[in-house]
Amino acid sequence: MSGEESKVLCHIDDIDEGTTKGFLENNAGQDLLFIVKVKGQLFAWRNACPHVSGAPMAWRKDAYMDAKRQHVACHAHGALFEPDTGMCIQGPCLGKALESIPVYVNQAGMVSIRVTDISLLY
Amino acid sequence: MKIVGLETIVFGVEDVASCATFLTDYGLFPVDVTESGGRFEALDGTAVVLAHASDKSIPASIGNGCMMRKTVMGVADVATIEAITEELSKDREVRQLADGSIESTDDSGFVIGFQVTTRKELNLAGEISNVPGSPFQRPVNHLAVNDEIGPIRPRSLSHIVYFVPDPVKAEAFYVERLGFRCTDRFEGTGPFLQPAGTLDHHTHFLIGAPPFMKGVEHFTFHFGGPTEMIQNGSRFIEKGYQAFWGPGRHIFGSNWFWYFNSPFGCHIEMDADMDLHDANWEPRVAASNADTSQTFLLRYRDKWAPGKDTPHNGDYE
Protein backbone atom coordinates (compact mmCIF):
# COMPACT_ATOMS: atom_id res chain seq x y z
CA MET A 1 0.00 0.00 0.00
CA SER A 2 2.94 2.29 -0.80
CA GLY A 3 2.02 5.87 -1.53
CA GLU A 4 -1.38 5.60 0.15
CA GLU A 5 -2.03 7.36 3.42
CA SER A 6 -2.64 4.87 6.19
CA LYS A 7 -3.24 4.77 9.92
CA VAL A 8 -1.41 2.35 12.17
CA LEU A 9 -3.78 0.44 14.43
CA CYS A 10 -1.47 -1.78 16.49
CA HIS A 11 1.31 -4.34 16.33
CA ILE A 12 0.33 -7.87 15.34
CA ASP A 13 1.56 -9.11 18.73
CA ASP A 14 -0.86 -6.76 20.51
CA ILE A 15 -3.66 -9.20 19.67
CA ASP A 16 -3.49 -12.61 21.33
CA GLU A 17 -4.43 -15.78 19.48
CA GLY A 18 -8.19 -16.38 19.58
CA THR A 19 -8.99 -12.90 20.84
CA THR A 20 -10.24 -9.65 19.40
CA LYS A 21 -9.36 -6.01 19.69
CA GLY A 22 -11.45 -3.03 18.67
CA PHE A 23 -10.22 0.12 16.95
CA LEU A 24 -11.31 3.65 16.02
CA GLU A 25 -13.58 4.15 19.02
CA ASN A 26 -16.31 6.73 18.51
CA ASN A 27 -17.68 9.29 20.95
CA ALA A 28 -20.15 6.72 22.30
CA GLY A 29 -17.38 4.32 23.34
CA GLN A 30 -17.91 1.95 20.41
CA ASP A 31 -15.34 0.69 17.92
CA LEU A 32 -15.77 1.15 14.19
CA LEU A 33 -13.95 -2.11 13.49
CA PHE A 34 -12.40 -5.03 15.29
CA ILE A 35 -9.69 -7.53 14.44
CA VAL A 36 -9.61 -11.19 15.38
CA LYS A 37 -6.48 -13.35 15.31
CA VAL A 38 -6.94 -16.94 14.14
CA LYS A 39 -3.92 -19.24 13.72
CA GLY A 40 -1.69 -16.20 13.60
CA GLN A 41 -3.72 -14.53 10.86
CA LEU A 42 -5.67 -11.31 11.31
CA PHE A 43 -9.23 -10.78 10.08
CA ALA A 44 -10.82 -7.36 10.38
CA TRP A 45 -14.57 -6.82 10.54
CA ARG A 46 -16.82 -3.82 10.74
CA ASN A 47 -18.40 -3.57 14.22
CA ALA A 48 -21.93 -3.91 12.85
CA CYS A 49 -24.15 -6.95 13.19
CA PRO A 50 -25.95 -7.79 9.92
CA HIS A 51 -29.09 -8.53 11.98
CA VAL A 52 -29.81 -4.96 13.12
CA SER A 53 -28.22 -2.41 10.85
CA GLY A 54 -25.12 -0.95 12.47
CA ALA A 55 -25.67 -2.65 15.84
CA PRO A 56 -22.47 -2.84 17.90
CA MET A 57 -21.41 -6.39 18.72
CA ALA A 58 -19.10 -6.49 21.75
CA TRP A 59 -20.40 -6.81 25.31
CA ARG A 60 -17.42 -4.92 26.68
CA LYS A 61 -14.63 -2.99 25.00
CA ASP A 62 -12.65 -5.45 22.82
CA ALA A 63 -14.85 -8.43 23.85
CA TYR A 64 -16.23 -9.78 20.56
CA MET A 65 -15.57 -13.51 21.01
CA ASP A 66 -17.96 -16.03 22.52
CA ALA A 67 -16.97 -17.47 25.87
CA LYS A 68 -15.46 -20.57 24.25
CA ARG A 69 -13.28 -18.34 22.06
CA GLN A 70 -14.38 -20.25 18.98
CA HIS A 71 -16.61 -17.72 17.26
CA VAL A 72 -17.06 -14.03 16.92
CA ALA A 73 -20.36 -13.27 18.66
CA CYS A 74 -22.86 -10.47 18.52
CA HIS A 75 -23.69 -9.87 22.15
CA ALA A 76 -26.99 -8.24 21.23
CA HIS A 77 -28.85 -11.43 20.35
CA GLY A 78 -26.15 -14.09 20.52
CA ALA A 79 -25.41 -14.54 16.80
CA LEU A 80 -22.21 -16.52 16.14
CA PHE A 81 -19.87 -15.89 13.20
CA GLU A 82 -16.90 -17.80 11.81
CA PRO A 83 -13.95 -15.62 12.75
CA ASP A 84 -12.13 -16.12 9.44
CA THR A 85 -15.03 -15.92 6.94
CA GLY A 86 -17.43 -13.69 8.88
CA MET A 87 -20.34 -16.02 8.06
CA CYS A 88 -23.14 -16.20 10.63
CA ILE A 89 -23.64 -19.84 11.65
CA GLN A 90 -26.18 -19.32 14.46
CA GLY A 91 -28.61 -16.59 15.38
CA PRO A 92 -31.02 -14.16 13.79
CA CYS A 93 -28.75 -13.30 10.83
CA LEU A 94 -28.06 -16.92 9.89
CA GLY A 95 -26.42 -17.07 6.46
CA LYS A 96 -25.45 -13.39 6.40
CA ALA A 97 -21.89 -12.23 6.87
CA LEU A 98 -19.90 -9.55 8.60
CA GLU A 99 -18.39 -6.81 6.44
CA SER A 100 -14.71 -7.39 5.88
CA ILE A 101 -12.36 -4.44 6.31
CA PRO A 102 -8.96 -4.56 4.59
CA VAL A 103 -6.03 -4.18 6.97
CA TYR A 104 -2.35 -4.62 6.23
CA VAL A 105 0.59 -6.00 8.20
CA ASN A 106 4.05 -4.76 7.23
CA GLN A 107 7.36 -6.56 7.72
CA ALA A 108 7.78 -4.98 11.14
CA GLY A 109 4.41 -6.42 12.16
CA MET A 110 2.60 -3.09 12.24
CA VAL A 111 -1.10 -3.39 11.42
CA SER A 112 -2.66 -0.52 9.49
CA ILE A 113 -5.76 0.55 7.60
CA ARG A 114 -5.97 2.85 4.58
CA VAL A 115 -7.34 6.28 5.47
CA THR A 116 -9.74 6.05 2.53
CA ASP A 117 -11.17 2.86 4.06
CA ILE A 118 -11.66 4.58 7.42
CA SER A 119 -13.88 7.18 5.80
CA LEU A 120 -16.11 4.38 4.50
CA LEU A 121 -16.73 3.21 8.07
CA TYR A 122 -18.59 6.38 9.02
CA MET B 1 -53.58 -16.29 40.46
CA LYS B 2 -51.53 -13.90 42.52
CA ILE B 3 -48.26 -13.96 40.59
CA VAL B 4 -46.46 -10.83 41.79
CA GLY B 5 -43.69 -10.75 39.19
CA LEU B 6 -40.30 -12.16 38.38
CA GLU B 7 -38.32 -13.59 41.28
CA THR B 8 -35.15 -14.90 39.63
CA ILE B 9 -33.79 -15.58 36.16
CA VAL B 10 -31.31 -18.47 35.93
CA PHE B 11 -28.50 -18.47 33.36
CA GLY B 12 -26.04 -21.23 32.49
CA VAL B 13 -22.84 -19.65 31.18
CA GLU B 14 -19.36 -20.76 30.10
CA ASP B 15 -17.52 -17.81 31.62
CA VAL B 16 -18.91 -17.38 35.12
CA ALA B 17 -16.25 -14.88 36.17
CA SER B 18 -16.91 -12.42 33.33
CA CYS B 19 -20.67 -12.67 33.80
CA ALA B 20 -20.24 -12.09 37.54
CA THR B 21 -18.19 -8.97 36.91
CA PHE B 22 -20.78 -7.76 34.42
CA LEU B 23 -23.71 -8.17 36.83
CA THR B 24 -21.79 -6.58 39.68
CA ASP B 25 -20.84 -3.60 37.52
CA TYR B 26 -24.51 -3.32 36.53
CA GLY B 27 -25.19 -2.71 40.22
CA LEU B 28 -26.43 -6.04 41.58
CA PHE B 29 -25.20 -7.38 44.93
CA PRO B 30 -23.21 -10.64 44.65
CA VAL B 31 -24.58 -13.09 47.24
CA ASP B 32 -22.88 -16.43 47.94
CA VAL B 33 -20.94 -16.16 44.70
CA THR B 34 -18.18 -18.64 43.96
CA GLU B 35 -16.30 -19.53 40.80
CA SER B 36 -19.17 -21.86 39.92
CA GLY B 37 -21.87 -19.18 40.18
CA GLY B 38 -24.23 -17.56 42.66
CA ARG B 39 -26.94 -14.96 43.12
CA PHE B 40 -26.86 -11.32 42.06
CA GLU B 41 -29.56 -9.46 43.93
CA ALA B 42 -31.41 -6.20 43.56
CA LEU B 43 -32.38 -4.21 46.65
CA ASP B 44 -35.58 -6.23 47.11
CA GLY B 45 -33.81 -9.59 46.82
CA THR B 46 -35.02 -10.46 43.31
CA ALA B 47 -32.04 -11.76 41.42
CA VAL B 48 -30.18 -13.19 38.50
CA VAL B 49 -28.73 -16.62 39.31
CA LEU B 50 -25.57 -17.73 37.53
CA ALA B 51 -24.37 -21.29 37.11
CA HIS B 52 -21.82 -22.89 34.85
CA ALA B 53 -23.28 -24.14 31.56
CA SER B 54 -22.35 -27.72 32.51
CA ASP B 55 -24.12 -27.56 35.89
CA LYS B 56 -26.60 -30.43 36.00
CA SER B 57 -28.61 -28.82 38.79
CA ILE B 58 -30.15 -26.28 36.42
CA PRO B 59 -32.52 -27.12 33.55
CA ALA B 60 -30.99 -28.06 30.20
CA SER B 61 -30.41 -25.48 27.47
CA ILE B 62 -33.22 -24.97 24.96
CA GLY B 63 -30.57 -24.56 22.24
CA ASN B 64 -30.06 -21.66 19.82
CA GLY B 65 -27.27 -20.45 22.10
CA CYS B 66 -29.85 -19.31 24.64
CA MET B 67 -28.17 -19.15 28.04
CA MET B 68 -31.36 -18.50 30.03
CA ARG B 69 -32.31 -21.78 31.67
CA LYS B 70 -35.25 -20.86 33.88
CA THR B 71 -37.56 -17.97 34.76
CA VAL B 72 -38.88 -18.09 38.32
CA MET B 73 -41.98 -16.10 39.18
CA GLY B 74 -42.86 -15.04 42.70
CA VAL B 75 -46.36 -15.67 43.99
CA ALA B 76 -48.23 -14.27 46.97
CA ASP B 77 -48.87 -17.46 48.95
CA VAL B 78 -48.85 -21.25 49.09
CA ALA B 79 -52.45 -21.32 47.86
CA THR B 80 -51.27 -19.79 44.58
CA ILE B 81 -48.55 -22.45 44.26
CA GLU B 82 -51.24 -25.09 44.76
CA ALA B 83 -53.57 -23.45 42.24
CA ILE B 84 -50.82 -23.27 39.61
CA THR B 85 -49.85 -26.88 40.30
CA GLU B 86 -53.43 -28.00 39.83
CA GLU B 87 -53.88 -25.99 36.64
CA LEU B 88 -50.64 -26.97 34.91
CA SER B 89 -50.85 -30.62 35.99
CA LYS B 90 -53.82 -30.97 33.66
CA ASP B 91 -51.55 -31.29 30.64
CA ARG B 92 -47.89 -31.23 31.71
CA GLU B 93 -45.47 -32.32 34.37
CA VAL B 94 -45.17 -30.08 37.41
CA ARG B 95 -42.13 -30.89 39.53
CA GLN B 96 -42.06 -30.18 43.25
CA LEU B 97 -38.58 -29.00 44.23
CA ALA B 98 -36.92 -29.37 47.60
CA ASP B 99 -37.06 -25.63 48.27
CA GLY B 100 -40.86 -25.66 48.10
CA SER B 101 -41.04 -24.20 44.62
CA ILE B 102 -42.54 -25.85 41.56
CA GLU B 103 -41.12 -26.18 38.09
CA SER B 104 -42.76 -26.76 34.74
CA THR B 105 -42.58 -25.64 31.11
CA ASP B 106 -44.55 -23.00 29.24
CA ASP B 107 -46.02 -23.52 25.78
CA SER B 108 -42.91 -22.12 24.10
CA GLY B 109 -40.65 -24.64 25.84
CA PHE B 110 -39.16 -22.27 28.42
CA VAL B 111 -38.69 -23.73 31.88
CA ILE B 112 -40.66 -21.75 34.42
CA GLY B 113 -40.72 -21.92 38.20
CA PHE B 114 -42.97 -20.55 40.90
CA GLN B 115 -42.14 -19.85 44.52
CA VAL B 116 -43.72 -17.90 47.33
CA THR B 117 -42.05 -14.55 46.91
CA THR B 118 -39.26 -13.59 49.27
CA ARG B 119 -39.15 -10.02 48.01
CA LYS B 120 -38.17 -7.55 50.70
CA GLU B 121 -40.51 -4.63 50.99
CA LEU B 122 -38.65 -1.47 50.08
CA ASN B 123 -39.28 1.79 51.86
CA LEU B 124 -37.05 3.98 49.80
CA ALA B 125 -38.26 7.07 47.99
CA GLY B 126 -37.72 7.22 44.26
CA GLU B 127 -36.73 10.22 42.25
CA ILE B 128 -38.80 13.26 43.19
CA SER B 129 -38.65 16.36 41.01
CA ASN B 130 -39.17 19.89 42.24
CA VAL B 131 -42.01 21.16 40.08
CA PRO B 132 -43.75 24.53 40.59
CA GLY B 133 -47.29 23.90 41.77
CA SER B 134 -46.83 20.19 42.46
CA PRO B 135 -47.86 18.91 45.89
CA PHE B 136 -44.95 16.45 45.74
CA GLN B 137 -41.61 18.18 46.16
CA ARG B 138 -38.15 17.06 47.20
CA PRO B 139 -37.49 18.26 50.76
CA VAL B 140 -35.60 21.53 51.19
CA ASN B 141 -31.80 21.12 51.12
CA HIS B 142 -32.08 17.61 49.69
CA LEU B 143 -29.93 17.39 46.57
CA ALA B 144 -31.16 15.77 43.38
CA VAL B 145 -27.69 14.89 42.13
CA ASN B 146 -24.74 13.33 43.89
CA ASP B 147 -21.91 12.74 41.45
CA GLU B 148 -19.81 11.13 44.20
CA ILE B 149 -22.43 8.56 45.14
CA GLY B 150 -21.26 4.93 45.37
CA PRO B 151 -22.73 2.06 43.36
CA ILE B 152 -26.27 2.69 42.15
CA ARG B 153 -28.46 -0.29 42.95
CA PRO B 154 -31.29 -1.79 40.90
CA ARG B 155 -34.49 -1.91 42.92
CA SER B 156 -36.29 -4.95 41.58
CA LEU B 157 -36.32 -7.48 38.75
CA SER B 158 -38.68 -5.89 36.26
CA HIS B 159 -39.42 -7.91 33.15
CA ILE B 160 -38.22 -10.45 30.64
CA VAL B 161 -38.77 -10.47 26.89
CA TYR B 162 -38.92 -13.74 25.03
CA PHE B 163 -38.55 -14.50 21.35
CA VAL B 164 -41.30 -17.05 20.75
CA PRO B 165 -42.09 -19.01 17.57
CA ASP B 166 -45.85 -18.88 18.11
CA PRO B 167 -46.84 -15.67 19.93
CA VAL B 168 -50.57 -16.49 19.90
CA LYS B 169 -50.01 -19.83 21.60
CA ALA B 170 -47.43 -18.34 23.95
CA GLU B 171 -49.79 -15.56 25.01
CA ALA B 172 -52.70 -17.95 25.50
CA PHE B 173 -50.65 -19.97 27.98
CA TYR B 174 -49.89 -16.99 30.19
CA VAL B 175 -53.37 -15.48 29.89
CA GLU B 176 -55.59 -18.55 30.03
CA ARG B 177 -53.53 -20.78 32.29
CA LEU B 178 -51.78 -18.32 34.60
CA GLY B 179 -54.19 -15.38 34.71
CA PHE B 180 -52.02 -12.76 33.03
CA ARG B 181 -53.67 -9.96 31.07
CA CYS B 182 -52.52 -8.07 28.01
CA THR B 183 -51.93 -4.39 28.83
CA ASP B 184 -50.83 -3.23 25.37
CA ARG B 185 -49.95 -4.93 22.10
CA PHE B 186 -47.61 -4.36 19.20
CA GLU B 187 -49.58 -5.75 16.31
CA GLY B 188 -47.66 -8.42 14.45
CA THR B 189 -45.03 -8.53 17.20
CA GLY B 190 -46.65 -9.53 20.45
CA PRO B 191 -48.30 -8.59 23.74
CA PHE B 192 -47.16 -6.91 26.93
CA LEU B 193 -48.36 -9.15 29.75
CA GLN B 194 -49.11 -8.38 33.38
CA PRO B 195 -49.76 -11.05 36.01
CA ALA B 196 -52.60 -10.58 38.47
CA GLY B 197 -50.43 -9.81 41.51
CA THR B 198 -48.81 -6.61 40.28
CA LEU B 199 -49.83 -3.32 38.68
CA ASP B 200 -46.61 -3.02 36.64
CA HIS B 201 -47.39 -2.45 32.97
CA HIS B 202 -45.62 -5.69 32.12
CA THR B 203 -43.43 -8.41 33.54
CA HIS B 204 -43.36 -10.27 30.22
CA PHE B 205 -43.28 -9.14 26.61
CA LEU B 206 -43.47 -11.70 23.82
CA ILE B 207 -41.95 -11.17 20.39
CA GLY B 208 -42.86 -13.51 17.54
CA ALA B 209 -39.68 -14.78 15.86
CA PRO B 210 -38.50 -17.76 13.79
CA PRO B 211 -37.86 -20.99 15.78
CA PHE B 212 -34.09 -20.63 15.40
CA MET B 213 -34.30 -17.38 17.38
CA LYS B 214 -36.31 -18.77 20.28
CA GLY B 215 -34.78 -17.35 23.43
CA VAL B 216 -34.50 -14.11 25.33
CA GLU B 217 -34.37 -10.63 23.83
CA HIS B 218 -33.67 -8.90 27.13
CA PHE B 219 -34.28 -8.75 30.85
CA THR B 220 -34.14 -5.74 33.13
CA PHE B 221 -34.33 -4.30 36.62
CA HIS B 222 -36.20 -1.19 37.78
CA PHE B 223 -34.04 1.69 38.98
CA GLY B 224 -35.05 4.53 41.29
CA GLY B 225 -35.70 7.06 38.54
CA PRO B 226 -34.34 8.43 35.29
CA THR B 227 -31.39 10.16 36.96
CA GLU B 228 -30.24 6.93 38.65
CA MET B 229 -30.77 4.98 35.47
CA ILE B 230 -28.85 7.38 33.24
CA GLN B 231 -26.11 7.95 35.82
CA ASN B 232 -25.68 4.20 36.20
CA GLY B 233 -25.77 3.63 32.44
CA SER B 234 -23.16 6.33 31.86
CA ARG B 235 -20.88 4.74 34.42
CA PHE B 236 -21.46 1.37 32.78
CA ILE B 237 -20.27 2.74 29.44
CA GLU B 238 -17.29 4.40 31.09
CA LYS B 239 -16.30 0.92 32.30
CA GLY B 240 -16.27 -0.27 28.68
CA TYR B 241 -19.74 -1.81 28.36
CA GLN B 242 -21.58 -1.37 25.09
CA ALA B 243 -24.91 0.39 24.71
CA PHE B 244 -27.36 -0.92 22.11
CA TRP B 245 -30.39 1.40 22.33
CA GLY B 246 -31.10 4.39 24.48
CA PRO B 247 -31.38 6.11 26.78
CA GLY B 248 -34.94 6.92 25.86
CA ARG B 249 -38.49 6.63 27.07
CA HIS B 250 -40.95 4.06 25.81
CA ILE B 251 -44.57 4.91 25.08
CA PHE B 252 -46.18 1.60 26.07
CA GLY B 253 -45.38 1.39 29.78
CA SER B 254 -43.76 4.85 29.76
CA ASN B 255 -40.60 3.33 31.21
CA TRP B 256 -37.26 4.99 30.69
CA PHE B 257 -34.96 2.50 28.96
CA TRP B 258 -31.33 1.88 28.19
CA TYR B 259 -30.34 -1.40 26.56
CA PHE B 260 -26.85 -2.87 26.63
CA ASN B 261 -25.15 -5.87 25.06
CA SER B 262 -24.33 -8.60 27.53
CA PRO B 263 -22.33 -11.82 27.84
CA PHE B 264 -25.68 -13.67 28.14
CA GLY B 265 -26.38 -13.66 24.40
CA CYS B 266 -29.22 -11.19 24.92
CA HIS B 267 -29.61 -7.61 26.00
CA ILE B 268 -29.81 -6.34 29.53
CA GLU B 269 -31.82 -3.19 30.13
CA MET B 270 -31.91 -0.60 32.87
CA ASP B 271 -35.41 0.80 33.29
CA ALA B 272 -37.24 3.29 35.48
CA ASP B 273 -40.69 4.74 36.14
CA MET B 274 -42.99 2.22 34.49
CA ASP B 275 -46.75 2.89 34.35
CA LEU B 276 -49.10 1.01 36.65
CA HIS B 277 -52.38 -0.36 35.37
CA ASP B 278 -55.34 -2.16 36.86
CA ALA B 279 -58.28 -4.01 35.36
CA ASN B 280 -59.85 -0.72 34.25
CA TRP B 281 -57.09 -0.24 31.70
CA GLU B 282 -58.01 -0.75 28.05
CA PRO B 283 -55.11 -2.24 26.09
CA ARG B 284 -53.79 -0.17 23.20
CA VAL B 285 -52.70 -1.64 19.88
CA ALA B 286 -50.04 -0.18 17.62
CA ALA B 287 -47.71 -1.26 14.87
CA SER B 288 -44.19 -1.64 16.20
CA ASN B 289 -41.83 0.94 14.76
CA ALA B 290 -39.45 3.71 15.79
CA ASP B 291 -42.26 6.20 16.36
CA THR B 292 -44.43 3.89 18.46
CA SER B 293 -41.52 2.42 20.45
CA GLN B 294 -40.33 5.61 22.08
CA THR B 295 -41.36 9.18 22.69
CA PHE B 296 -37.73 10.29 22.39
CA LEU B 297 -34.33 8.68 21.97
CA LEU B 298 -31.04 10.02 23.27
CA ARG B 299 -27.49 8.81 22.96
CA TYR B 300 -24.44 8.66 25.18
CA ARG B 301 -21.49 10.86 24.39
CA ASP B 302 -18.24 11.61 26.17
CA LYS B 303 -18.55 14.44 28.65
CA TRP B 304 -17.49 17.90 27.52
CA ALA B 305 -18.30 21.44 28.53
CA PRO B 306 -18.05 24.76 26.75
CA GLY B 307 -15.11 26.76 28.01
CA LYS B 308 -11.50 27.67 27.37
CA ASP B 309 -10.53 24.11 26.47
CA THR B 310 -13.37 23.62 23.99
CA PRO B 311 -12.05 22.33 20.66
CA HIS B 312 -12.39 24.58 17.61
CA ASN B 313 -15.48 22.71 16.42
CA GLY B 314 -17.10 22.96 19.84
CA ASP B 315 -16.73 19.18 20.11
CA TYR B 316 -19.69 18.63 17.83
CA GLU B 317 -19.30 15.81 15.34
Interface residues (C-beta under 8 A of the other chain):
Chain A: N27 A28 G29 Q30 A55 P56 M57 A58 W59 R60 K61 D62 A63 D66 A67 K68 A73 C74 H75 A76 H77 G78 L80 Q90 G91 P92 L94
Chain B: V13 E14 D15 S18 F22 N64 G65 C66 M67 A209 P210 F212 M213 G215 E217 I237 E238 K239 G240 Y241 Q242 A243 F244 F260 N261 S262 P263 G265 C266 H267 R299 Y300 R301 D302 E317
